[in-house]
Amino acid sequence: MEEFIEEKILEIGRKKAYLILLVITLTIGITVTFYVNKKVNQVSFDGATYTVNKYEDERWQLISDTAEPMYVSSERNTRKISTYSEWLIEKGDDVYKIYRGDNFDLTVELNGEIIGKEKGFTFDDEVSQTLTSYKQVSEVVNNKMVAIWAYFLTLNIFLIPLGCLNFINPLISWQMKMMFITEGGKPTEIFRIMTRFTGMIMILIGMFYPLKLMS
């Protein structure tokens, strides 16, 4: 298998092989990203399914095909939404306020009236379902940030190209690792195989890590 791969790479040239593999993996990775990004940023609220659309005017817009848009904002006017700080859900004329009280109780208000409260970790089923809905809104908003920043900046830009380089030309990886501790010499066949294996693992992680967000 090792000889077959080496032969095919030599046939088309290492630079072309690297570019072809890079384009293929990035295409697959970006496709998977957009698919997962759409799936993990959907939430059911009041019987409708909402998708996180965009962040503008210091609040997130969530849209639905069957209901009017709703907006989520934090007291800190940042993209991050957390049940550990006060945040709002605006839906038409209704304003839901979620915050932690003096006793660290998670409280939900609708237009100024308390409609649900979680005392520590003990609450009845009705309140539990109510609070779960608001927590899920918080989670999908934060998933939007995770899917965009963690994937594109950390994985697509770094792991996939480096994985492709390891797969196409293990010698470069060996030279980078050994340049400060040896002079001359060549890597063993085992090193070449393991470097290519590592490269494939890095490529797969870069392409399919977003699927973890769906579990």
N, C-alpha and C positions, 0 to 999 in steps of 0.2 A: 504493500500500500504506500509506504514511504517513497519507494522508487517511482511508482506510478505518478504520485503527486509532483515529485521533483521533475519528472520528465514533461508533464503537461505544463508546468510553470515555465520551464526552459523553452518550450515550444512557442509560447506567446510572449515571452520576456517577463522578467520580474516586475518591471515598472507597470506594464500593461495589466499583468495579473493582479497586482496590488490595487490599481485603480478600479478594475472591474469588480473585484471582491468588495472593495470599499463602497462603490456605488450600489451594489446589490444589497449589502447588509444595511446601509443607511436607509435605502428605500423601504426595506422590510421593517426596520426599526421605527421609522417615522410613521408608516402605515399603522403599525401596532399601537404606537403612541396615541395617534388621533382616535383610534377605535376605543382604546381603554380610557382615554381622557373623557370621551363622551359618556361611557358607561359609568365610570366612578363618580361623575358629577351630576347624577340624577337622583332626585329624592321625591317621595310622595308626601304631599302636604294638603290637607283638607280635600282628599279625594282626587287630586290632580297630580300629574307628574311634571316636575320642574327640572330644568337643566341650567346650570350656572353659565351665564352668557358672557358677561364682561364686568370689569371694575372701572367705574367712573364716578366722579363727584363724591369720592371717598365712601362708596358703598357698592356692594355687589348686586348685579341684576340677575334674577332667576326668571326664566320665561317658560311658559307652558302653552301647548296647542289648544288646551281646553279651558284655561283660566287666565285672568289678568296677571301681569307680571308682579313679582314681589321683590322687595329690596332688603338687603341685609347689611347692617353697618355696625361698627364697633365704637365704643365710647372713646377709644384712642385714635379713631379715624385712620386705622391701618387696614391692610388686606387680611390680616389674621383675625379670625373670629374664635373666641374661646368661652366656654361656660364658666371660666374662672374670672371673667370680667363682664361688665355690663354690655349687652348688645341688643339691637333692635331688629325686628322683622316688620316691614311695612307692606301691607297687602290691601290696596284700595284705601278705604277710610279707617281700617283697623291697624293698630300699632301694637305689636307684641313686644314686651320688654322682658329680657331674661337676665338674671343677675344672681350673685351670691349675697345672702343677707349677713347680718351680724353673727349668726350662729353657723355660718357657712352653708345654710340651706339654699338649695337651688330653687329660685322662685320665678314663676312665669306670670306676667300681668297682661291683660288685654284691655287696652284703653283705660289704664289706671286701676283696674280691678284684678285682684289675684285670682287666677283660675287653676293654679297648680303649684304644689310645693313639695320638694323632696327633703325630708328631714334626715340628714346623714345618708344612710343607704337603705332606709326603711320607708316604704310608701305603698299605698294600695294599687291594685291593677289599673284602675282608671287613671290615676295620676301618673303612674308609670308609663302608660301608653302615650299620654299627653307630652310628658317630658322627653320621651324617646324621639318623638317627631321633631322637636326643636333641636335636640342633640344631633340628629341626622342632618339637619340643615347646616349646622356648624361644621360637621365632618365633610360634607361634599364641597363646601366653600374652601376649606383648607386643602382638600384633595386636588382642587384646581391648581393651587400653587405648587403642590408636590409634583404633580404630573408634568407641569411645564418646566420648573426650575431644576428639579433633581434629575429628570430624564435628559432634557436637551443639553444642559450645561455640564453635568457630571458624567453621564453615560455616553450619549451620542458623540459628543465632541472629544472625549478622552478615551473611553474603553474600546469602542469599535475600531477607530483608526489604529490604536496600539495593538489590538488583537489581530487585525489584518496584517500589520507589519510583522508580528511574531509568526503568523501562519505562512506568509509568503517568503520571508527571509529570516530564519532563525539565527543566522550568523550575525546579523546586526544586533539582535538582542543579546547574544553572547558577548559581542564586542563591548556593548554598553555596560554589561555587568562586570566584565573582567578587565576593562581598560586600565583600572587603577591598581590591579594586583598581579598582572602578568604581562609578558611581552612575547609576541609570537604565539605559535601553537594553534591548534584547531579544536573546535568543539567535537565531542563524541557524537556518535549516532543516537545514543540515548538522549543526549541533550537536545538534539534537533527534534526528535519525536515528542519529548515532553514540552518543548517550547511551542510546537505547533498545537499540541493538545491544550496548553494554557491559553494560546491565542484563540482557539475555538470557544473555550469556556468564556473568555472575556467578550467575544462577539455575541454569544448567546445571551449573556447577562445584559449586555447593552441593548439587545433587541427585545427581549421578553421580560425584563424586570417589571415593566408596568403591569403585567398580568397579575403580579403579586397584590397590586392595589385592589383587584377585583375579588380577591378571596375573602 
